[in-house]
Each structure stands twice: as structure tokens, then as C-alpha cells.
């Protein structure tokens, strides 16, 4: 029986280099719906297990990365405060690939062109594993949140959006 070849993205290479246990999950991509909620649905798992990567620009510190659960909104005031900024704004999509090396729907907090300050929502730390983009649309990396935190040298933060969870 022929073993299926693992797709080697920068994120997967870095996880392997660090000798971190992981699993790869593939799903069919709908380019009209590249969000993390559709990724969870495509894999048939709860949205609480999938974390989206959001790249922002702070007025004082420059670029930063936030990882939050697929079904939650990022509170920009909170992330600004914990990152040492007065305000932050989302990075425009036309700047995403040149800055990170990743495209929308395939942006991983691991393996970007440059290392940016990273922040992980505290809910992630309550789970055994979470899924993040593996650096390619349709590909998710399942990893322990503590390993993700260590690899990205991330700060855990409490995200306080207006709670509009379903």
C-alpha cells in the first residue's frame, strides 16, 4: 500500500524541525468561502477547534499576528492594548502575501517570511489540540496549543469582543 505524501509547507517544515507532534487534515476549498468556519465545516469538526490567523498592523509596534477561534471576533481594542499599541488595524489583503508568504485562507501563524509578535486567544489553551492553517488553502495543521505557543513565542491573551457567540 502506497503511503500518502504529506504536503510540506513552511509551517509543516518548522513543526517537524522542532520535533512537535502534529497531524495534517485536508478539506475541499470553496474559494467563495475561505474563512475558518467553512474550514471546520469542511472537516466536519466543531468550530471551537479551528483557529484563524489574523495579521494586523499596530501604530507603535508594526505588524502582529492574532490566533482566535473560528467563530469569534477579534476585539481590536484588546489586542491593541496587549500588544503595546494605541490602535491596530487589519492588514489589507493586497499586502498579506508579500508580507507573510501566505494567501487569504491559507495563512498560518507558523513559517511566515518574518517572525512577528503573536498572540493566542486564551480559549485555545483549554483544548488538547487545535487546528490552524498549515500554510495552504484546504490544509489544516492539528497541534497542541502549548506547542504552538512555544514555537511562535506567542503571548496568551483574553479576547473580549462583544460576546455574540452562537
GUNU-956747 format. One record per residue (C-alpha): x, y, z; residue number from 1. Coordinates in Angstrom, 3 decimals. Example, Ala and Ser with C-alpha at 12.3 -4.5 7.8 and 13.67 -1.06 7.14 Angstrom:
2
px py pz k
12.300 -4.500 7.800 1 .
13.670 -1.060 7.140 2 .
END
This chain:
166
px py pz k
0.000 0.000 0.000 1 .
1.411 3.374 -1.033 2 .
1.747 5.934 1.775 3 .
0.143 9.309 1.056 4 .
2.733 12.082 0.723 5 .
2.499 14.861 3.312 6 .
2.420 18.304 1.738 7 .
5.446 20.218 3.026 8 .
4.625 23.858 3.613 9 .
6.885 26.193 5.615 10 .
4.606 25.653 8.621 11 .
4.870 21.844 8.380 12 .
8.658 22.005 7.941 13 .
9.053 24.196 11.026 14 .
6.852 21.924 13.151 15 .
8.845 18.885 12.012 16 .
12.159 20.662 12.648 17 .
11.024 21.414 16.198 18 .
10.033 17.731 16.589 19 .
6.483 18.702 17.553 20 .
3.751 16.062 17.146 21 .
1.144 17.100 14.584 22 .
-1.477 15.827 12.185 23 .
-2.471 17.190 8.763 24 .
-6.108 17.442 7.723 25 .
-7.284 18.240 4.213 26 .
-10.655 19.576 3.105 27 .
-12.210 20.783 -0.134 28 .
-11.758 24.511 -0.660 29 .
-14.590 26.764 -1.752 30 .
-12.871 29.972 -2.897 31 .
-16.059 31.928 -2.185 32 .
-15.812 30.873 1.488 33 .
-12.203 30.918 2.698 34 .
-12.987 31.572 6.356 35 .
-12.171 29.281 9.273 36 .
-15.832 28.417 9.918 37 .
-16.081 26.856 6.457 38 .
-12.783 25.051 7.081 39 .
-14.305 23.499 10.221 40 .
-17.435 22.525 8.299 41 .
-15.299 21.060 5.505 42 .
-13.530 18.833 8.021 43 .
-16.729 18.021 9.902 44 .
-15.441 19.271 13.256 45 .
-16.679 21.849 15.806 46 .
-15.721 25.461 15.025 47 .
-14.165 25.761 18.502 48 .
-11.320 23.504 17.339 49 .
-10.292 25.675 14.378 50 .
-8.291 28.855 14.912 51 .
-7.962 31.606 12.346 52 .
-4.834 33.668 11.796 53 .
-5.322 37.426 11.620 54 .
-2.475 39.733 10.606 55 .
-2.647 43.302 11.894 56 .
-0.628 46.493 11.937 57 .
-0.117 48.381 15.182 58 .
0.526 52.113 15.335 59 .
3.569 51.615 17.596 60 .
4.898 48.062 17.123 61 .
4.199 47.386 13.464 62 .
2.873 44.022 12.293 63 .
1.488 41.381 14.646 64 .
-0.473 38.153 14.452 65 .
-3.546 37.011 16.395 66 .
-4.946 33.468 16.549 67 .
-8.560 33.230 17.647 68 .
-11.295 30.609 17.441 69 .
-13.076 30.478 14.083 70 .
-16.441 31.556 15.484 71 .
-15.176 34.515 17.492 72 .
-14.481 38.132 16.585 73 .
-11.221 39.840 17.471 74 .
-11.552 42.800 19.823 75 .
-9.188 45.334 18.260 76 .
-9.011 47.444 21.441 77 .
-7.937 44.427 23.496 78 .
-5.295 43.241 21.023 79 .
-4.008 46.820 20.707 80 .
-3.606 47.060 24.478 81 .
-1.924 43.658 24.977 82 .
0.426 44.283 22.037 83 .
1.584 47.687 23.279 84 .
-0.293 49.747 20.695 85 .
-2.852 52.532 20.966 86 .
-4.679 51.115 17.973 87 .
-4.364 48.293 15.458 88 .
-5.947 47.676 12.101 89 .
-6.304 44.647 9.889 90 .
-3.607 44.253 7.272 91 .
-5.057 44.865 3.821 92 .
-5.379 41.675 1.754 93 .
-3.139 43.015 -1.024 94 .
-0.261 43.193 1.495 95 .
-0.826 39.740 3.060 96 .
1.120 37.547 0.631 97 .
4.089 39.924 0.122 98 .
4.450 40.315 3.910 99 .
3.802 36.749 5.111 100 .
4.275 34.499 2.082 101 .
0.736 33.200 2.611 102 .
-2.594 33.889 0.891 103 .
-6.001 34.547 2.447 104 .
-7.493 31.244 3.561 105 .
-4.034 29.697 3.875 106 .
-2.227 31.978 6.329 107 .
-0.501 30.124 9.140 108 .
0.956 31.742 12.267 109 .
3.951 29.428 11.714 110 .
6.506 29.909 8.949 111 .
5.829 33.450 7.791 112 .
8.591 35.243 5.874 113 .
9.433 37.163 9.050 114 .
8.677 36.450 12.701 115 .
6.022 38.786 14.120 116 .
4.746 39.136 17.687 117 .
1.995 36.535 18.012 118 .
-0.992 36.418 20.345 119 .
-3.168 33.357 21.015 120 .
-6.645 33.622 22.478 121 .
-6.749 32.030 25.938 122 .
-9.560 29.612 24.961 123 .
-7.040 27.690 22.842 124 .
-5.034 26.728 25.907 125 .
-8.031 24.863 27.350 126 .
-8.014 22.353 24.489 127 .
-5.890 19.280 23.917 128 .
-5.279 20.225 20.282 129 .
-6.380 22.961 17.909 130 .
-6.261 23.261 14.139 131 .
-4.602 26.148 12.362 132 .
-3.817 26.725 8.719 133 .
-0.874 24.663 7.560 134 .
0.040 27.413 5.099 135 .
-2.070 26.304 2.150 136 .
-5.769 26.545 1.399 137 .
-7.505 23.279 2.212 138 .
-4.798 22.156 4.622 139 .
-5.015 22.342 8.427 140 .
-2.353 21.531 10.987 141 .
-3.531 19.922 14.228 142 .
-1.202 20.818 17.070 143 .
-1.237 21.183 20.860 144 .
-1.827 24.868 21.693 145 .
1.130 24.825 24.102 146 .
3.387 23.691 21.241 147 .
2.032 26.464 19.014 148 .
2.650 28.992 21.779 149 .
6.203 27.786 22.288 150 .
7.044 27.627 18.577 151 .
5.704 31.121 17.825 152 .
6.769 32.545 21.215 153 .
3.182 33.754 21.500 154 .
1.517 35.667 24.290 155 .
-1.780 34.241 25.526 156 .
-4.453 36.929 25.815 157 .
-8.076 37.275 26.813 158 .
-10.093 38.430 23.841 159 .
-13.146 40.440 24.917 160 .
-15.322 41.147 21.906 161 .
-18.991 41.803 22.411 162 .
-19.919 38.193 23.081 163 .
-22.092 37.292 20.104 164 .
-21.349 33.591 20.036 165 .
-23.962 31.225 18.657 166 .
END
